[in-house]
Amino acid sequence: MDIAGNHFRGESVGVNGGLPLNSCPLPTLLSGALLLQIPGAVFWPYFAGAALSLTALFAVWAEVSLARGADKIVSLGRFFFAMPLAIFGAEHFASAKDISQLVPKWIPGTMFWTYFVGAALLAAALSIVLKKHARLAAILLALMFCIFVLTISMPLVVAKPSDRIAWVVMLRDLSFAAGALAFAGTQTGEWRAKGTHKLIILARLVFASVAVFFGVEQLLHPDCVPGVPFARQTPTWIPGHFIWSYVAGLVFVVAGARLLFNSRPRLAATGMGFMVLLLVFFVYVPIWGDEPASISNGLNYIADTLAFAGAVLLLADALPKETQRTLTAQR
């Protein structure tokens, strides 16, 4: 994640393969020497994502193999969440000069905080995947996202409340924080004994609000990319480019209402997470394929949306399974 709000997808600052080769001399030198002069700003995010993916697949394989049905997808939540964190962490080192410009001007030591956030994202990704000091890492990660909201996103919303993109950025960051909190809530004895935890309840309510807002935005702006509804328009050459937004919008609104009223919330979160994964493969992978060397217009769109899917699935995994008794009681 770029250190400031608008960010992963390069909505305000372009972080892509066209960056100056001197934006990060060491990574550029290493990757250029080893891989036919591929700029470090392009190579290192891909490398970090691939390395974390291999580590994650080994770490979650046992859980996935034991899961049944839709729970197989749910058990991959921490992989989908952690892999983008590694990509964004690498970007903070490979494109440090550009990302440091996103740090609020009143905060001293912009380069220090750029590298610090990059290291924190990489550490959190590994910790969550390997479940080593995972609860602490997830809580600190959630705190970091909340700091982004308070220092960057919220001032933009207050300054221009009619700017829908500022709202989208703020709620997107809150959803990442909620996903981390949901995961943290599962790393406690209370959750294992009772199946509930205050952090999980908080995460559910946050996702309820985010889902309804994103769903309405997708229905109002079907020409824009679905999932996290930023300003970029969905390419017209993607089959059913309008339909994806309408379907996703309806799923988000229904899932958000279910989460808000605690009506089969695990099913609602699972359905929303699955919907976002479909968007990744059928909308964002084609967008990436059109510009694979562009980080801001290609890889970041996949990573950002995949992180949102992972956060939702972490919530689904934290919520108790609906047994026949609980379903009867809800009716």
N, C-alpha and C positions, 0 to 999 in steps of 0.2 A: 504494500500500500504506500502510495506517495504520502509524504508526511502531512500534507494538508488536505483539506476536504475534498477536492474535486477531481481527480486524482488518479485513481487506478486507470481510468479509461482515457486520461489525457484530455478531459473536457476543456481544461483551461490552459494547460501547459503540455506541449507535445513532447513525449518521451518515446523516441522511436529509433529506428535504425538510421535515421538521418542525422543523429546527434553528431556534433564535432568529435573527431576521434581523440581529441585531447581532453574530453570531458572527464575521463577517468584513465590516466596514463597507464597504470599498472595492469588493470584488467585488459585494456585494449592491447597492450604490448604482448601479454601472455596469449590471449585468444588469437591475436593476429599472427603470432609466430606459429601457433599450433594448428590453426584452422583457416588457413588461406586468407588472412587479413579480415576475418569477420570482426566487426567492431565489438568491443567489450560490452557496450550498451545493449547489444542484441544477444551476444553469446551467453553472458552470465545469468540472465533471467531464465533462459531455456535450460541451462545446465543445472541451476538450482532446482527448478521444477522437476526435471528428470531424475535427479539424485534423490530428492525427497519422495518422489513417486515410487521409486524402487524400494526405498526404506519402508514406506507406508504399506505397500502391498504385502511385504513380508510380515509386517507387524500386525495387520488386520486380517490376514488370510485365515487364521484359525477361527476368528469370530464369524467371518463371512461363510465359511464352510459349515459351521454349526447352525447358522440361521436358516429360517425357512420362509419361503414366499417373499413378500415385500420387505421382510426384515433383513434380507440380504442387502437390499439397497440402503436401508437405514443404517446397517452396520458399517457402511462405507462413509458415513457422514464425516468422521474425523479426517479421513483421507481427502475428501473433497474440500474440506475446510483448511487443512494444513498445507496442502500443496500450493495454493495461491499465496499463502503467507510467505512461503519460501521464495516464490517468484518476486513478490513485492519487496522482500528483504534484500534480495540480490540487486534489485533496481536501485536501492538506496546507496549501494556502493558503486555500481557500474555507471550511474547517472547522477552522482552526488551533487555536482555543481548545479544542474538544472532543478533537481528536487529541493535543494536548499533554498531556492527562491520562493518556495511555497510556505516556508516557515514564517509566521507573523513577524513583522519588522521589529516589534517591541520585545521580542525574545532574543537575548544575546546568544552568541555561539551557534549560529545557524548550521555550520558544517558539523559541529559536534553532535547536535540533535539529529541531523540527518543520518549520520553513521550509527548513533545510538538506537534510533528507531529501527534501522535496518538489522542491527544485531539482535534487537529484541524480537523482531518478527521471525528471524531464523531460529532463535532459541525456542520461541513459543511453538513454532511448527514442529520441531524435533521433539519437544517435551510432550506435546499433545499426541503425536503419532506413537511414540514409544511408551507413553504413560509413565514417564519419569518426572516426579515432582509436578504432575499434570495439573492438580487442583490449583496450586500456587501460580503456575504459569498461566492458566486460563483466567484466573481472577485478575492478575496483573495485565494480561492482554485486554480484558474487558475494561479495566481502568484506563488503559492507554487510549482505547477507542472513545471512551467517555470524555477524556481530556481533549481529543480532537474535536468532539462535538461542542464542548464548552468554549474552547479557545478559537475555533475556526468556523465551524458550520453554523452554530447558533448566532454569532455576530452577523453573519451574512443574511440569515433569515430575519433577524431583527431590523437590519438596515434596509432590506428589501423584501418584505413579507409576501409580495405578489410573485416573486421569482420561484417558480415551481421546482427548478433544478436545485436551488439551495435547500428546499425541503427534502427533495429526493436524496441528496447527499447526506443530510443530517440523519434521516431515517435509515438510510443504508448503513451508516456507521453504527447507529444504535442496534441494528439487527445483527451486525457482527459482534458487538458487545454482548447481546443477548444470547447468541449461539455459544460464545465462550462461557457465559454464566451457566447456561444449561449443562454444558459439559462439566464444569466445575461442580455443579450440584450432584452429578452422578458419581463423583469421586469421594463420597462420604459414607460413613457407616449408617447414618440416618436414612439416606436414600436406599441403600441395600436392604435395610430392615423394613422400612415403611413404604418405599416407592415414591416418596414425595420429599420436596425440599423447597424452602422459600426462594432460593435462587431460580429454581425451575418455574415456580409460579410467576415470578417477575419476568422471566424470559418469555413465558407464554403470553403474558399481557402485552409486552413490547411487540412481539411478532403479530399479535392480533391487530394492533394499530397500524403497523407497517404494511401488513398484507392488505387491509382495507384501503389504505391510501394508495399503495402501488396499483391495486386492482382498478380503482376508480380512474387513476391517471392513465392506465393502459386503455381503458374504455373510451376516455376522452381524447386520447392522442394515439390512435391505432397505427399511425404512420411511423411512430417512433419505436426504437428497439424495445422489445418486451423484457419482462423479468424485473430488472432495475430500470425504470423508464426514464432514461436520459434523453437528451435532445437529439441525438443522432438518429436519422431516419433509417428504417430497415431497407436495405437494397431491394429494389423492385424485382430483381432477377431471382430472389429467393421465393420458391413456390409458396403461395398462400401467405404472403408477408403481412397482410392485414389480419388474416384469420388467426395467426399465432397470438397477436395482441388481444383480440377479442376473447379467445378461449382462455388465455392466461389470466386476463382481467377477471373473468367470471370465476375461475378457480380460486384466485386470490381473495376475492370478496367473500365467497362462500367459506373458504378455509379460515379467513380472518374472523368471521362471525362465529364459526364453530370454536375457535380458540378463545374468543372473548367470553363466550357463555359456557366454556368447558364442556361442550357437547361433542363427544368422541374426538377429543383434541389430538390424540396420537394419529388417528386416521387422517384428520385434516392436515396436520403437519407433514405426514408422509406423502399425501397427495400433492401438496404444494411443492415439496422438495422434488418429487418425481416430475412435476410439470416444468420446473426450472431446469432439470437435467435434460428434458426433451428440447427446451429452448437452446441449451448449450450445443447439443449435437446437430440440431436442424436449422438453427439460425446463426449461432456464433462461430461454430466450426467453419461453415462456408464463408463467413466474413473474414475469419482468420486466414483461410486458404487463399483468399484474394490478395492479402498482403501479409504473408508469413514473416517477412523481415521487419515489419513495422510493429513495434511494441505497443504503442498507444492505440493504433487502429486495428491491431490483430490480437496479439497474445493477451493484452490487458483486458480486452472484452471477455475472452474466455475465462480468464482467471477471476475477474471480478464477479461474474455471474456464477461461476462454480463455487466461489467462496460463499455466496448467498445461499446456494443450494445446500452446501455443507452445513451452514449455520442452522438452516431449517431442519435438516435431518438430525443434527445433534439434539435439537429440541425434541423431535419425534422419538429419538432413542431414550431421552430422559423421561418422557411421559409414560405413565403406566399403561400396560396393555389392556385393551377393553375386553374383559371376559363376558361371557353370556350373562352373568349375574349383574355386572355393572350396566350392561346395555339395557337389561330389563328394568333396572332401577331408574335409568335415565328416561325411559319411556313413561 
